[in-house]
Structures are given as structure tokens and as C-alpha cells.
Amino acid sequence: MINITIPTADITITKQDAPESNNLYGFTDMHLIPRDKGGIFMFYNINDELLFVGKARKLRQRVKKHFEDNVSVIKAHRDEVSKIDVCLIEDPVDREIYETYIVNQLKAKYNVDKALFR
């Protein structure tokens, strides 16, 4: 049997209550997410419940797209997101495995494609 553990977040950014500078839905530290690295990202609500898990070849661009795009799965729930965890994972196969595992292990609320628990 294969043993998979959820990776520890390399970067965590949290929503600011009253941000003074340029922000995206209250997140002022998007610049901490590397633009040229691949990995997985996890959106959490204020109660630390997992809302959504995604993967990307270029993390910052993909995370920002969820807050700017009209076709994002979380478009109606963007205000719920209070924390973003990012794990840097370069291998695309590893990213796929981690994403599917986390969605099903932690029962991500808005992931529908990879959810085997519904």
C-alpha cells in the first residue's frame, strides 16, 4: 500500500481585515507566492475548513485567477476564503496525486471533479 502524507505549507497568506495597500479580496501578500514555481494551493475559511484545492505550474498566476476570473469554481464564495496555503511541488505527477488525495482526505467543500467521497 502507498502511504501519502499531506505536505506542509511552504507559504501561508491570510486575509487582512482592513488592508491599506493594493489587495485582492483582502490578500495583500500575493507577492510571497512564487510566479515561476509549481505546486498545490488550498483555500480555507475562517473556521479553518478546507474550501478548495488546486494545482498549477505557475502558482501565483493561478491563485490570482481564482479571484479575478468569472469561471472559477469558487467565484460565488471568494469572500469565504480567509487563508491560502501553498506547497511548492515541481513534479506534475506528484501535484496530481497530492491534489486528489487532499480533496478526498480533507473533503474540500468546492472541489467537485476529483471528489470520490460524495
N, C-alpha and C positions, 0 to 999 in steps of 0.2 A: 504494500500500500504506500502511496505517496503521501508525505507529510508536508503540508503547506502552512506557513505562518504568515499572518498579516504583517507587512513591513511597517517599520516605524517611520513616521513622517519626518522628512528632511526639512520641510518648511511648513510652518503654520501661520496663517494670517487670519486676523479676526476683524470683524466689523467694528467701526468706530461709531459711537453714538452721535457725535456732532463734529464730523470731520471739517477741518478748516481749509484743507488744500484740495486739489483735484482728486476726485474719487469716483469709484464705480460702485454704486449701491452701498456706499459706506466703506468700501475696502480701499484704503489708501496705500497699502503696501504691496500692490500687484508687482511692483518692480523687483521684489525679492524672488519672484518665480522666474527661473531662467528661461530665456526665449529660445535657446538652441539645444535644450535637453529634452529627452523623452521621459515619460513616466505615467503615473496614475494620480488622479486628484479625487478628493472626497469632500462633498459639501455636507455640513452638519447644521442643525438648527440650534436654537438657544438652549435646548434641553440635552444637547449632545447626541441627538438621534441622527443616524445617517440618512440623508435625503437622496443623494445621488453619487454614483461612482463613474468616473470616465477615464479614458486613457488618451494619450496624444504623443505624437512625435515631437511636437513643439508645444510645450506646456502652457506658457503664458498666453500665447495666441488663442489656444483652445479654451482655456478658462475664461478669458475675457469675452470670447464669442458667446458663451452661455449667458452672459449678462447683457449683450448687445443684440443678439440675433432674435428674430421673430419665430424661428422654427425650433428653438431649443426645447427640450423636454421639460425643463424647469421654468419656462418663461412666465407661467402664471404663479410661480412660487419663489421668485427671486428674493422677495422681501423676507422669506423664511430663513434664508442662508445667513448664518452668523459666524461661521468658521469654515476655512478651507485648509485641508491638509494636502500636502503634495509629497509624493515619494518619487525620487529620481530612479528610473529603471530604464536602461538603454535598450535591452533586448526586447524586440516586439512580441516574441512568443511569451516571454515572462510577463509582459504587460497584460496580454490577453488572459493568461492564467490567473494572475492576481485580480484583475477586474472581475472576472466571472466568480472567482472564489469569494471575494469580499461582498459582492452583490448578494450572493446566496447565504453566506455565513452571517452577515450583519443585517440582512433583509432590508436593503436600500429601498426607501419608500417610492421613489420615482423612476427607478430602473425597471423597464418592462421587457426589453429584448432578451436579457440574459437571466431573468428570474426563473429559477426552477422550482421555487417554493410556493408559488401561487396556486 
